[in-house]
Amino acid sequence: ALGDAEHVARSRQVNAEGLRQLSEGLAALGWRVPPSVGNFVFADAGRPVLPVYEALLRRGIIVRPLGNYGLPNHLRITVGLPGQNARLLAAVRALQEGTLP
C-alpha cells in the first residue's frame, strides 16, 4: 500500500480531515487539543476523564486514558473515519449534557 502514491495521498487527506474534525469538535466542547501531525489527538478535558473513558467504552468507543502517564484529564483519541469521529463527538457531547443513556 505504501508504494501506491494515490492511496497514501488519500489516506493522508482522510487523516488530516479527521484531525481537524476531532480537534475542532472537542474544542467546541471546551476541551483543549494541541496541534497534532499524527493519527491521533491528545485531548485535555480539564477534569478527570476516567468516567468519560468508561462511558465511551461501554458504547464500543475505544479511546486511551492517560492517567498512567500522570495525565488524569487527558485522552488519546485515534482518528477514525468521519462517521466514527462524529459518533465519538456526539457521545462526548451527550455525556457533558447528561443525556447519554
N, C-alpha and C positions, 0 to 999 in steps of 0.2 A: 504493500500500500504506500510505503514511503517513496517508492520510485514513481508513483503516479502523481505528477505535479498538480493535476486538476483536483484530485481527491484531497491532497494536502491543502491546497488553497481553499477548497470548500470547507474542510474541517477547521481550518484556522478562522475562517469567517464566521462559522457557526459558534465557535468558542468565543470570539470577540463579541458577538451579539449577545451571547449568554452571559458573559461577564458584565456587560452593560445592563442587561435586563435584571440580573440579581443585584448588582451594586445600586442601581437607581431605585429598584423596588424596595430593598431593605433600608436604604437611606430615607425613603419616603415614610417608612415606618419608624423612623427615629434611631435606626442602627447606624453605627459608624463602620464604614467599609473602606479601608485604604486601597489605593490602586493595585491591581494585580495584572501580571502578564502570564500567569499560569492557567491551569484549567480548574481553578477553584478560587473562592473568595474567603477572606479572613474577616469574619463579621463579629463586631462587638455590640452586644445587645444593651450594654450599660447596666446590666443586672445579671444575677446567676442564670445560666442557660440550661442547667440540668433538667428543669421541668419542661422546657421547650423541646429539648432533645428527646426526652421520654415520650412526650405527646406526639411528636412527629414520628418517632419510631413505631408507636402503636398504630399509626396510619400508613406504615410502609414507606415512609420518607426517611432515608438514611443520611444523616449528617454526622460529623465528628465533633464531640465536645472537646475542649482543650484544657480542661481543669487539671489534667495530669501534668501539664506544662506550666502550671501556675497561672492559667488564664481562665478563671471560672466563668467569665462573662462572654467568652468567645466560642464561636463555632467555625469549623472548616466545612465549607459547602462546595461540593464539586459541581461544576457547570454541567447542566443537562441540556436536553432539547427544549425548545421554547415552551412546550406544554408541561414538561416536568418542572421547569423553573417557575412557571405560573402556578402550578399546584403547590409548590413549596411556599411561594409568596402568599397565596390565598390562605394556606394553613397558618402561617405565622400571623397574618392579619387577624384571622379568626381567633387565634389564641390570645392576642393582645386585646381584642374586643370582648373576649369572654363568650364568644359564640360558637367555638369549635365543640361539636358534640363529643 
